[in-house]
Amino acid sequence: MSLCRRVCNVWIPVRRQAGLGRRRETTKSRQGQLFSLRQCGMTFYSTLVSSDEATVEYKHGFPVISVTLPSRNERCQFLVKPLLMNVGDLLKDLKNEDQGISRAAIFSEDGTRVSATTPMTILLTKNFELVINERKYFIKPPLRDFVSSEHSIEMDDVKNLVHKLYTALHSESHQLHKEGELLSKLENLKGELKNLEQVKSQLALKAEAKSNRLMWAGLAFMSTQAGALAWLTWWVYSWDIMEPVTYFITYGSSMAFYAYFLLTRQDCVYPDIKDRQFLHYFHRGARRNNFDIQKYNKIKEEMAEVEKNLQRLRDPLQLHLPIEPLNKN
């Protein structure tokens, strides 16, 4: 006769031991003889990831990085968009999520630091090490099937077609918006330049008048000098006496012209002399009237740039219009 008892969810058969000519023992001793029990151990298994590890898994086609943040020692998942993000974006997301992160960096397997401009598509192709403060996480991305070159070319063609379609649909509105911004900026610059132009025109008139008076004063001085030399030559002294005087006057004039070149590094040409004196009088008047010449020049340069951009924006090629012929006959 055989008996069975369930121990730890296992049915163990036990045979009864009996002998002829033996006296039955008490119930307690008989139970100890009838049943033979043994202990069994139970082992528990878990698929949870350790909190000291960082993992990468793909969910809905996007890689998700799970890592333990140092402040609250909690695991957090970060969605990665490989085509739009780089290493710097991932590190920035880590610091924004946990303000206790003072240092975050990514290193390759050989210990070389990965730059912040590295695309995530390149980073996820190899194993790397994520360092947060003083803790290091070794991350091994799962293998992904590489896209074939032909499929990649087809995707590039599709992207190019989508870009052209978007440009065709939104180019007109973009051009109108950009033209409005440039016109508004041009109007603001003209408003700032209006008062400066009034002051500048007054200063220019005064400088022009002073430079003209200086040129006429030079002519008057030369005429007076010529008349004085003629009077001394024919009425007071003779030519034998005045000839050395005229020589030294001519030599002195040559020395004055050479000194002008040394001081200004310009040839002694009358139009250049007039322009130089005009600028001298203009800058002196600007200092007296608190006229900001640098601000005026900056506004003029910005206006020229805005007008150039408007001209480029209104170009027939940009508006997809026929080009005007060179000769209109």
C-alpha positions in Angstrom: 0.0 0.0 0.0 1.3 3.4 -0.9 0.5 6.9 0.4 1.2 10.3 -1.0 1.4 13.7 0.5 1.8 17.1 -1.1 5.0 18.9 0.0 6.0 22.2 -1.7 3.5 21.4 -4.5 5.2 18.0 -5.2 3.5 14.7 -4.6 5.9 12.3 -2.9 4.9 8.6 -2.7 5.7 6.9 0.6 5.4 3.1 1.2 4.1 1.8 4.5 6.5 -0.4 6.4 4.9 -3.4 8.1 6.4 -6.5 9.7 4.9 -9.9 10.9 4.9 -10.5 14.5 5.4 -6.8 15.4 3.2 -5.0 17.9 1.5 -1.9 16.7 2.9 1.2 18.2 1.2 4.4 19.2 -0.3 6.7 16.6 2.4 9.3 17.0 5.3 6.9 16.4 3.4 5.1 13.6 2.9 8.4 11.7 6.6 9.1 11.9 7.2 5.7 10.4 4.5 5.9 7.7 5.5 9.3 6.3 8.9 10.5 5.2 9.0 14.2 4.6 11.8 16.3 3.2 12.4 20.1 2.8 12.6 21.8 -0.6 14.0 25.3 -1.4 12.3 27.9 -3.6 14.2 30.2 -5.9 12.7 33.4 -7.1 13.7 35.0 -10.5 13.1 38.6 -11.6 13.4 40.4 -15.0 13.7 43.9 -13.5 16.7 46.0 -14.4 19.1 47.0 -11.6 18.9 50.7 -10.6 22.6 51.1 -11.3 22.3 50.3 -15.0 21.3 52.3 -18.0 19.5 50.7 -20.9 18.4 51.5 -24.4 15.3 49.9 -25.9 13.2 50.7 -28.9 9.6 51.7 -28.4 7.3 52.6 -31.3 10.4 52.9 -33.5 12.2 55.4 -31.3 15.1 54.6 -28.9 14.4 55.2 -25.3 17.2 55.6 -22.8 16.4 54.6 -19.2 18.8 55.9 -16.5 18.8 56.5 -12.8 18.9 60.2 -11.9 21.1 61.2 -8.9 18.8 63.5 -7.0 15.9 61.2 -6.1 17.6 58.0 -7.2 14.7 57.3 -9.6 14.8 55.8 -13.0 13.7 58.1 -15.9 13.2 57.4 -19.5 14.3 59.8 -22.3 12.9 59.6 -25.8 15.5 60.0 -28.5 14.8 61.3 -32.0 17.9 60.2 -33.9 17.3 62.3 -37.0 16.7 65.5 -35.0 18.8 65.2 -31.9 22.5 65.2 -31.1 24.6 64.3 -28.0 24.3 67.9 -26.7 20.4 67.7 -26.9 20.4 64.5 -24.8 22.8 66.0 -22.2 20.6 69.1 -22.0 17.5 67.0 -21.4 19.2 65.2 -18.6 20.2 68.4 -16.9 16.7 70.0 -17.4 15.1 66.9 -15.8 17.4 66.8 -12.7 18.8 70.0 -11.5 21.2 68.1 -9.3 23.3 67.1 -12.3 26.4 69.2 -12.4 28.4 67.2 -14.9 27.1 65.0 -17.8 29.3 63.6 -20.6 29.4 60.7 -23.0 32.6 58.7 -23.7 33.3 56.0 -26.3 34.6 52.6 -25.4 38.2 53.7 -25.7 37.7 56.7 -23.3 37.4 59.4 -25.9 34.8 62.1 -25.1 32.1 62.4 -27.7 31.4 65.9 -28.9 28.1 67.6 -28.3 27.5 68.0 -32.1 27.6 64.2 -32.8 24.3 63.0 -34.2 22.4 60.3 -32.1 22.3 58.1 -35.2 26.0 57.7 -35.0 26.2 57.4 -31.2 23.6 54.5 -31.1 25.6 52.4 -33.5 28.3 51.5 -30.9 28.6 51.0 -27.2 29.2 54.1 -25.1 29.6 55.3 -21.5 27.3 57.9 -19.9 28.8 59.8 -17.0 26.5 61.7 -14.6 28.3 63.5 -11.9 30.6 60.8 -10.4 28.5 57.8 -11.6 29.3 55.9 -14.8 26.8 53.9 -16.9 27.9 51.5 -19.6 25.2 51.5 -22.3 25.0 48.8 -25.0 22.5 49.8 -27.7 20.5 47.0 -29.3 21.3 46.0 -32.8 19.2 47.5 -35.5 18.9 46.6 -39.1 20.8 49.0 -41.3 18.9 50.6 -44.1 20.1 49.6 -47.5 21.7 52.2 -49.8 18.9 51.9 -52.4 16.3 52.4 -49.7 18.3 55.4 -48.4 18.4 56.9 -51.9 14.7 56.5 -52.2 14.1 58.2 -48.8 16.3 61.1 -49.9 14.3 61.5 -53.0 11.1 61.5 -51.1 12.5 64.1 -48.6 13.6 66.3 -51.5 10.2 66.0 -53.1 8.5 66.9 -49.9 10.8 69.9 -49.4 10.1 71.1 -53.0 6.3 70.7 -52.4 6.5 72.6 -49.1 8.5 75.4 -50.7 6.1 75.7 -53.6 3.1 75.9 -51.3 4.6 78.4 -48.8 7.1 80.4 -50.8 4.7 83.1 -51.7 3.5 83.6 -48.1 7.1 83.5 -46.9 8.2 86.1 -49.4 5.3 88.4 -48.5 6.0 88.0 -44.8 9.7 88.7 -45.3 9.0 91.7 -47.6 6.7 93.1 -44.9 9.4 92.7 -42.2 12.0 94.4 -44.5 9.7 97.3 -45.3 8.9 97.8 -41.7 12.6 97.8 -40.7 13.3 100.2 -43.6 10.6 102.6 -42.4 12.0 102.5 -38.8 15.5 103.3 -40.1 14.3 106.2 -42.2 12.5 107.6 -39.1 15.7 107.4 -37.1 17.7 108.9 -40.0 15.4 111.8 -40.6 16.6 114.0 -37.7 20.2 113.0 -38.3 19.9 114.0 -42.0 18.8 117.5 -41.1 21.7 118.1 -38.7 24.1 116.5 -41.2 22.9 118.7 -44.1 23.5 121.8 -42.0 27.0 120.7 -41.0 27.8 119.8 -44.6 26.7 123.3 -45.8 28.9 125.0 -43.2 31.9 122.8 -44.0 31.5 123.3 -47.7 31.4 127.1 -47.3 34.5 127.1 -45.1 36.4 124.9 -47.4 35.5 127.1 -50.4 36.6 130.2 -48.4 39.9 128.6 -47.7 40.4 127.8 -51.4 39.6 131.4 -52.4 41.9 132.6 -49.6 44.7 130.6 -51.1 44.1 132.2 -54.5 44.0 135.6 -52.9 47.3 134.9 -51.1 49.0 133.8 -54.3 47.7 136.8 -56.2 48.9 139.2 -53.5 52.3 137.5 -53.5 52.6 137.8 -57.3 51.7 141.5 -57.2 54.2 142.2 -54.4 57.0 140.5 -56.3 56.2 142.4 -59.4 56.1 145.7 -57.6 59.4 145.0 -55.9 61.0 143.9 -59.2 60.0 146.8 -61.5 59.4 149.7 -59.1 61.6 149.2 -56.0 64.5 146.9 -56.9 65.8 145.3 -60.0 65.5 141.8 -61.2 69.1 141.0 -60.1 68.1 141.6 -56.5 64.7 139.9 -56.7 65.8 136.8 -58.5 67.3 135.1 -55.4 64.2 136.0 -53.4 61.9 134.3 -55.9 64.2 131.3 -55.9 63.9 130.8 -52.2 60.2 131.4 -52.3 59.8 128.6 -54.9 62.1 126.3 -52.8 60.1 127.1 -49.7 56.8 126.2 -51.5 58.3 122.9 -52.5 59.3 122.2 -48.9 55.7 123.0 -47.8 54.2 120.6 -50.3 56.7 117.8 -49.1 55.7 118.5 -45.5 52.1 118.2 -46.4 52.8 114.7 -47.9 54.6 113.6 -44.8 51.8 114.7 -42.6 48.9 113.4 -44.6 50.5 110.7 -46.8 48.6 112.1 -49.8 49.7 113.9 -52.9 49.3 117.6 -52.8 46.4 117.7 -55.3 43.9 120.5 -55.0 40.6 118.4 -55.0 42.1 116.1 -52.3 43.1 119.2 -50.3 39.6 120.6 -50.5 38.0 117.2 -49.5 40.4 117.0 -46.5 39.5 120.4 -45.3 35.8 119.7 -45.8 36.0 116.6 -43.5 38.1 118.6 -41.0 35.4 121.3 -40.7 32.6 118.7 -40.8 34.0 116.6 -37.9 34.7 119.8 -35.9 31.2 121.0 -36.3 29.8 117.5 -35.4 31.6 117.6 -32.1 30.2 121.0 -31.3 26.7 120.0 -32.2 26.9 116.5 -30.5 26.2 114.8 -33.9 27.0 111.0 -33.7 28.7 110.2 -36.9 29.2 106.5 -36.1 25.4 106.1 -35.5 24.7 107.8 -38.7 27.0 105.6 -40.7 25.6 102.4 -39.0 22.0 103.4 -39.9 23.1 104.1 -43.5 24.8 100.7 -43.7 21.7 98.9 -42.4 19.5 100.8 -44.8 21.7 99.7 -47.7 21.6 96.1 -46.6 17.8 96.2 -46.2 17.4 97.7 -49.7 19.7 95.1 -51.1 17.7 92.3 -49.5 14.5 93.8 -50.9 16.0 93.9 -54.3 17.0 90.3 -54.1 13.6 89.3 -52.8 11.8 91.1 -55.6 14.0 89.5 -58.2 12.0 87.8 -61.0 13.8 84.5 -60.4 12.7 84.5 -56.8 9.1 85.3 -57.7 9.1 82.7 -60.6 8.4 85.5 -63.1 9.9 85.8 -66.6 13.1 87.8 -66.8 12.9 91.3 -68.3 14.8 91.7 -71.6 17.9 93.8 -71.5 17.0 95.8 -74.6 13.4 97.2 -74.6 12.8 98.1 -78.2 
